[in-house]
Amino acid sequence: MIVTRIPLGRGLQMRFGSVEFFKVLIKTVLAILFFVPLIIAVIFGVFLVKKNNELNSVQQENLVLIGEKAGTANDFYEIFSKSGVSYEELVALMNKNKNLDAEGLYKLMSELGLSDADIIAAAAAKRTVNAESFYGIMTKNGITDKDLMLSVLKRHGGNADGFYELLKQCGLSDAEIAELISKGSSKPPEGNSSDGNSSGNSGGEPTSEPNSAGEDSPYAAIHPDMQVTVPANYVREQGTIYMTFDDGPSQNTYSILYILRQQNIKATFFVVPNRSEECARTLKAIAAEGHSIGVHSASHKYEKIYASVEAYLEDFYEAWDIIRDATGVSTPIFRFPGGSKNDYDEATRDAIIKEMTRRGFRFYDWNVESGDIGGADWSQMYNSIPTDIKSKYRSVVLMHDTSYNAVLVLEDVIKVLKGEGYKFDKINDDTMPIQFIGPFS
């Protein structure tokens, strides 16, 4: 029989399969199992430390650049993006160093992708927001004064005494509470609909007593019949889109009406009418289709209509009276040419808004602009309109009756928005306005 012998050093030998052999084998295996992972860990540790030092070096270099190259917010954001600093770390750093006010911090957090709900939750948890900015975020989120007050009351006894005690605990004096209540009661009334549907009508039927306040107005004698009814409450419908068309009637009006009819939606036309029979027929057609009609102006000449309050009232009355004669509707809604804040009305707009509000009229600006009047083509509008709508609680879309590109894209945009679950409505008597400047701004 052949015997295999393993040299053990110093003249010692061990047979294969012997007890000594297995002892040595076990010790060898254990040594391998212990030392190999240790060696690997050491190698990776050295590698990671090296990479971390390189990253820190890059971050420090980029942070040094901030003082030299971060001339704008975009530059600042780009440097931080490259440095590897997270959004949360950036916001925390800003907040810690108090380099931003509440408005700036809110804007930064919004741009970083945080929703209003996330911001409210963080602010409430850390008490880093004051009452005014918190209220602003809540109302922007669609929470009405009534909802907010009822929520507070529910947690503090559900009565006026509990609310008063809460305000006192916040450090408000009796005088400040009285001023707050007085200031709040002077705002236009707000309402909310649980199903998000407007309960108003566009036929000019009264929903409350006519607005007769301020009869001592210096403009009260100018067309005193030009008064409309103010609704008891206003509603703001989440996820609702109001398609609006300015500057008509035009040769495109019937094409727009056809598309709206095919898609079974209602819209709003802010018109620049004249006393021709053709215009009267078109206005009647718009009304017969169930759409809302509002005044845009009679002349659309900025220099003329914004020259004075009297000039504006005369121009407005002409358009309002044409609509009334053609349709029987004393429309309570209108849109300023150029919007409520433009380059022509700065000297007169406050007085005009005050007088038109006294008479019960409501004006509507917009928060989604199609760009059709500026030459936007089908592709640009098809992409921009749905994108802009996504960021809005509700959307008033500005389009123009006179734009052929608007006609071309209208049906396609409506189909996309319907597919995303949005609903459409016309501006009703009680639809809460969206305004650049004014009582609802």
Secondary structure, DSSP 8 states (H G I E B T S, - for coil): ----EEEEETTEEEETTSHHHHHHHHHHHHHHHHHHHHHHHHHHHHHHHHHHHHHHHHHHHHHHHHHHH--SHHHHHHHHHHHT--HHHHHHHHHHHT-S-HHHHHHHHHHTT--HHHHHHHHHHHT-S-HHHHHHHHHHTT--HHHHHHHHHHHTTSSHHHHHHHHHHTT--HHHHHHHHHHHHTS------TT------SS---SS-B----TT-TTTTSSTT---B--S--B--TTEEEEEEEEE--TTHHHHHHHHHHHT---EEEE---S-HHHHHHHHHHHHTT-EEEE--SS--HHHHTS-HHHHHHHHHHHHHHHHHHHS----EE--TT-SS-SS-TTTHHHHHHHHHHTT-EE---SEE--GGGT--HHHHHHHHHHHHHT-SSEEEEEETT-HHHHHHHHHHHHHHHHTT-EE----TTB----SSSTT-
